[in-house]
Amino acid sequence: MKIKEIINRYDLNSSLIFGYYGGGNYGDELLLEVLLSAFDEAGVKDVSYMYQRPALHDRYHAQRPERKRITGKFGLLVQMLKSRNIIMGGGGHWGLDMNLNVFILSIAFFVANFIFRKKIYLIGVGYYGSTNRLGHASAWLVAKSAEVIFARDEETYHNFSAFSTRTVRGEDIAFSIPTLDLSQFDAEAEALEQRLKITKYPKTVIISLRRLSPSKGEPFQRAIKEIIARDPETHFVLTYLEPREHLPDEYRRIDELARKNKHVDILDNDFNPLAFYEMLRQHADKIRLVAIQYHGQLVAHLAGARHYPVIYDNKVDELLKQFAIEPRVKVENVTLPGLEGFIYAEEETAA
């Protein structure tokens, strides 16, 4: 079920939206931008959203003076009391990304529902067996609090169904992107293309890295370095899809790689996430994407850009199952021949 169908089915006026918004992670900022764009088009009134770092906001989001950004714990508490609905807008919070803040938020949802009678909506969320005990306890709390849970994949549906009969098989919020009017992002998409010089090359390989444990990350990074060194004719773009200030050492390493290789460019994560989607869509025939991130692969799929089916946890595996992609490659098993097979495959046979 897409976000527009949910908006039509439920009265979401007077809603406070929660998520990991304001940290600069591409996937989280994408979810917020899609939600707000859908609410704008549907004319949903009195929408506010929690945003961790206001200074980052204008990097990633269109200007919406009618929408209220909430910062600080006191402001959040006040807005929770004012709003009729509380929405958890996407994210695989109950998986490997589980942390104490999610548990505290789950308790807050439980109290908001049972004490203050707020309606809780979990939209496009993920709950996986890869989570820890705290994650399972947190999932139970939100399941008992929720008016409805729109599970973004089959594993999430199965897991939440054990706690709540109000679980519905939905999908990730980002699947609604093709239904939105994205014309306002065309100018930034064009600026991104010019910045990355996509049209100057027959093919560009965008590689989105991620901070991983040594056992998982080192084989992948080694394969990336090998293919860059072996092929000076292909244009490579390296990014982390997170802000540079969050990963200074990681960006420093890829900056050094770019200095040594003229065919390598660096993409800082400082753009509207829907503009990035539009850039992928408009130049899908020239782009191959190697992305560990869930939403990196999802937007590539929606945009029609080829993406390497690499997985690092259950949520990415579940996503690629929805795309019927076989075989899927665990990140620790990525090899140079595997990357070469993907990057240089002909269009009709590429993975």
N, C-alpha and C positions, 0 to 999 in steps of 0.2 A: 504494500500500500504506500503510495507516494504522499508527500507532505500536502499537496493540494487536495487530495481526497480526504485527508485527516482534517484539514481546515474546514472543508465543506460539511463534514459529519459532526464536528464538535464546535461548541462556542468557545473560541480561544481568545476572545476579547478579555482584556485585563489579565495578561499573562507575564510572569517573570521567567526568563529562560536561563538555565544553568548549563555549564559545560566547562571544559578547560580553556575557555576563551581568554585571550590576553597574554598568552605565553609565547605567541609567535609560531607555534607548531602549525605546519601547513594544513594538516587534516582538520584540526580543531577550528582554525580560522575559516576554513572552507565550509564546515558545517554551519557555523554562525552566519556566514554570508548567504548561504543558500536559504536558511530559515528566514532571515530578514527580508531577502528578496521575494520569497514566496508570500510572506505576510504583507509586504508592500503591495504586491499585485492583487492580493485577495482583499485588501482594505481592512485587515485586522487592526483593531484600535487598542490603544493603551498597552503597548508592548515595551517591556524593559528587559535588560539583560545584564548579567554580571560580567564585568571585564576587569581582569587582574591589573593590567598595567596600561593606564590611559595613554601614556606617551607612545605606545606602539599602535594605537587604534588606527590612525590615519594611514599607516603603511598598508594595511590589509583590507580596509573596508570603505565602501562608499559612504558619502555624507548623508545622514538621515536625521535631521533636526527633530523630527517628531518622535523618534525613538529615544528612550531614556537609558543612558549607561549608568550602571550602579558600581560604585567602588567603596571599599571599606566595609567592615563588619556591621557597623551601626546602620549605615545606609541600606545594607542588604537585609537586615532584620526588619527595618521599617517597610521596605518594599515587599517583603514576604507577607507582612501583615496586611498591606494594602491590596495586593493582587488576589484575584479570585482563583487563578490557576497557576501552578508551578510546573514548568516543562524541563525535563532533562533532554537536551537537544543533541542526541547522538553520542557516539564514542564507545570504545570497547573498554569501559571502566572496570568491568568485572572480568579481568583477564590478567595478563602479565603486567599491565599498567596499574594494577590495583595499588593504592597507598592509603595512608591514614586519613588524608583529606577526604577521600571518597567515602570512607567509613563514617566520618563525622557528618558529611553531607547526607548520607543515608539515614542517620539518626534524625537529622533535622527534617527530612522529608516525612519520616514516621511521625514525629511530633506535630508537624504542620497539618498532616492529614487527620490524625486522631484527636488532637486537642483543638486546633483552629479550623478544622473542617475544610481545608484547602483541597482542591482537586489536583492530583498528581498525574502527569502524563510522561511516560518514558517513550520517546520517539526515536526509532532507528538506533537502539542501543545494542551493545554486545555483552554477552555473559558466557565465559568459556571455562572448560575444565582445567585450563592452564593457570587459573587463579589460585590464591592461597586460602587458608581457612578464614582469614579476615574478609576476603572477597566473597566467599560463600555466605558468611553471616550478613555482610552488607547487602548482598543481592536479596536475601530473605527479607530484610527490613524494607527495601524499596518495593519489593513485590507485594508485600502486605499493605503497603501504603497507596499503591498506584490505582487510579481509575481504570487505566488500560496500559498495557505494555506492547509496543510495536517492536518485535524482535527483528533484528536486521538479517539473521540467517538461521539456518535449521538448528544448529547447535544451541544458539541462544534461545530459540523457541522451545526446544526440548528442556533446557535447564530451567528457564523461568516458569514453564508450565508445571513443573513439579511443586512450585510455590503458589501459583495463582492461576485460576481458571480464566482470568481476564487477559491472558496472553494471546496476542494475535501475530500471525506470521506476516511481517512487513518486509522492509528493506532499509538499507542505509539511506539517510537523508540525501546524500549526494546523488543517488540515482534519479532524483528529480531535476537535476541540472538541465537536461535537454528540453524540459517543459517550460523553462523560464525564458523571459525576454532578456537577453544578455547584451543588447545593443549598446548599453551605457559603458560596457567594458571594452569595446572595439579599439578605442584610442590607446588604452594601456596595453592591450594585446599586441598592437602594431609596434608600440615602443619596446616591448619585450622582444619581439622578433628582431628588430633592428639592433638591439643591445646584444643579442646572441648570434646575429648574422646568419640566421637560418637559411635565408634564400641565397646566400653566397656559396653554399656548399650543396653537392648532390645529396648528402646524407649527414645528419647530425645525431650523435648518440648522447642523450642526456642521462647521466648517471647520478642517481640520488643515493647518497651514502647514509649510514645511520650508525650511531654509537652502539656497539655490540660487545659482548664478552669476547675475550681473545680467541676462544675455541671456535666461535662462530664468525667473528669479524676478520681475523687475520687471513684465512684462505680466500675470502671474498675480495679483500683489499689487495692481496697479492695478485689475484687474477686480473683485477682492474689495472694495476700498475703494469703488468706484463702486456696486456693488449694495447695500452697507450704507447708503450715503448716499441712494440712490434709494428704498429701501424701509424706512421706519421702523416698519411694521406687522408685519414678520416677525422672529422671535426668532433671533438669530445667536449661536453659541458659537464662540469662537476658541481654538485650542490649538496647541502644537507637538509634542505626544506625546513630549517630552523634558523633563528636569528644568529648572526655571527657572534654577537656578544654572549650567547649561551654556550657556544662551542669554539672559543678562541684558538685552542690548540689544534683542533681538527681542521678549522679553516686555514690556519697557518700552514699545515702540512699540504693541503691541496693548492694553496697559493704558491708554495715552493714547486710543486709538480707543474703548475701552469707556467712558472717562470722558466722551467727547464724544457718545456715542450710548447712550441709555438702553435700547435694544433689543439691546444687545450685552453678552454675559457672557464671562468668561475661565475656561478650565478648565486649571488646573495639572496637570501629569502626576505625580500623587502617589497613584495608586489601583492596586488589583490589576487586571491586564489582563483576567482572566476576568470580573471584576465589571463592567468596561466592556462586554464582549461581552453579558453578561446584561442590562444596562441597554438596550443596543441591541435585543436580541431582544424584551424585554418591551414596548418602546415603538416598535417598528419602523414602525408606521403613522403616527407623528407626527414621524419623524426623516428628514432628508435629510443625507447625509454627502458632503462634498467633501474628499477626502483624497489627498494626493500619495503618501503612504507605502503600500508594498506591503501590510503587515499591517493598516493602517487599512481598505483596500478589501476585504481578505480577510475580516476579521471582520464587516464590514458585510454582505457577500454571504452569509456563513453565518447571520447573524442575521436575514436577510430585510429589511434596511434598504436603501433606495435609495442608490446611491453613484454619483458622477460619474466616468466612465471616463477620468481624466486620467493620462498616463504621463510619466515623466521618464527612464526607462532601460529596457533590455531585460527586466529581471525583472518589472516591472509590466506591460509589454506581453504577455509570455508568460502571466502570471496572467489577464489579461483575455481573452486568446484562449481559455483554458480555460473561461471563463464564457460564451464565444460572444457577447461584447458588441461591437457595431459601431454607429457608428464609435468609434474610440478617439481621444482628443484629446491631442496633445503639450502639455506644460505651457506652452511658449512661445507656443502658439496659442490659449490660453484667452482668450475674449472675454466681454464683458458680455452680449451676446445669447445666447451659448452657455450661460452660467450661468443666465440667466433662463429659457431653454427647459427646463433640467433642473429648476430649483427649483419652477417654477410649472406643470409638466406635470401632467396628471391621472394618477392612479395607474395606470390601464391602459395609458398611453402613455409613462410616464416611462422614461428610459434606465436 
